[in-house]
């Protein structure tokens, strides 16, 4: 099964709550910094969800963190462009203390459940 396309297609129409959009961004930042413990397959799945959220006209990701992610990321990969690695890392270090572990786990579980990955 092509979970990457399924993730993107699902996220283009799913009715995300604001907290879920926030944690999609925080997870994207962690993955971009390469400090996430997920497999590369799961990272790609979650980046496809993030990409779909970014591509939606009904969701605005105009904050500094999302601008950095969009600027720093080579959308063909799950990694940061080398010239942005230090900035991405510094931003992630600033954001991590604001993350609530249970909220991150709930976001990831919700995505996995909706994609049939459990």
N, C-alpha and C positions, 0 to 999 in steps of 0.2 A: 504494500500500500504506500502511496506517495503522501506521507504525512506533511511534507513541506507545502505542497499545493493545497492539501486539505486544511492545514492551519491557516494559510493565507485566505482562502475562500471563506472559511468559517468566520474569521475575524473581520472580514469586510461587512458582515451583516449582524454580528452579535451585538446585543445591547449591553455594552460594558458599563459598569458603575464607575464613578470617578476614582475610587480607590484602586480599582483594577487597572485603570489606565496609568495611574501613578506608579503602580508596582510593575507594570509592563516596562515602563521607562527605567525604573531603578534596576530591574533585572537586565535590561539591555546594556546599561552602563556597566554593571558587574561583568557581564559576558564580554563586553568590549575591552575591559581591562584584563581579561583572561584570569579573573579571580573567582570564577564560578566553578563549582564542583561537578557540573553536569557533563554528560558525554557530548561529543561534538554533534551527534545526531539530534539530541534534545535541544542543544543550543540553536541549531538551525531551525528546528520547529518553532522555538520561542522567538527567534528573530523574524520568522515569517509572520508570526502573529503581530510583532511590533511593526514590521513593514506595512502590513495591512492597516493597522491603526494610523500610521503616518500618512497613508495614501487616502484615507477617508476624508471627504469634504465636511462631514458633520462633526469631526473631532479636531480641535486645535491644539497642537503641541508647540506653542510659541515660547515656552520658558527656556531659560539658558541651558539647562541640562539636555533637553531634547535638541536644541540647536547644535550643541556640542556633539551629541551622538550622530546626528545627521551629517555634520561636517567631517567628523573624524572617521567615520566608518566607510570602508569600501563595501558597498552594498552587495558585491559579489562574494564576499567572505563573511566570516563571523568575527573578524579581528579589526583592530584599529589600524589606521594608516600610521606607519612608524613615526612620522613627524608630530603626531598628536598623542602618542602614548603617554608622555609625562603629564600632559594636561588632563587626559582621561583618568589617569591614576589619581591625581590630586583631587579631582572632582569626586571620584568614587570614595576616596578617603573622607571627604567632607559629608557625603550623602549617607554612608553606611551607618553612622550613629543615629540617623533619623529613621532607619528601617525598623519595622516591627516584624520580628521573625514569623510570628503566627500569620500576619497579613501576607507576607511573601509566600509562605507555605500554602495558604488558602488560594492565592492567585494561581500558583503553579498547579495545584490539585484541580482547580476549576477548569483550567485549560486542558489538562490531561483527560479529565472526565469527559469534556465536550468533544474531544478528538478521539475518544475510545482508546486511550493509551494506557489505561490502568490494567 
